[in-house]
Amino acid sequence: MKVILKNNVPKLGTLGQVVDVSDGYARNFLFPRNLALLASAGNLTKIEETKKVQAKNLVKMTEEAKVIAEKIEKSSCTIRVKTGESDKLFGSVTNQDIVDAAKKEGLELDKKLIELEKPIKELGLYHVAIKLTGEIIPKLKVWVVKEEV
């Protein structure tokens, strides 16, 4: 059965691609999850219109992400933490801690976008990657300092 993919499907194809799949796979998996349409002339035109709209949205989102990325690159935030005798942190700095500190600086971030290479368990300056899109990944300066008692 020939179907048109409405979304990217791993190991099968991308949006708008016409693929040949078994009848059962189409009826039991692709159609119920709204991932594909039966290949016909009318459905092909629908998918082409959808592609155009998504392309416009992608351009708009990329431009917005660039503006946000510039703001992130220029910003820095400070996180005050409790430490032990040898300046080791009690626990570690989490994504939520970074989001809270960034909010104080006027940045609205989602904790799912923050990519920590390894847990922050020491004082110092860290450059934390914020994955806005696949290509736009600015780095936020995060200062981890000792909390004054």
Buried (B, 14 or more C-beta within 10 A) or exposed (E): BEBBBBBEBEEBBEBBBBBEBEEEBBEEBBBEEEBBBEBEEEBBEEBEEBEEEEEEEEEEEBEEBBEBBEBBEEBBBEBEBEBEEEEEBEEBBBBEBBBBBBEEEEBEBEEEBBEBEEEBEBBEEBEBBBBBBEEBBBBBBBBBEEEEE
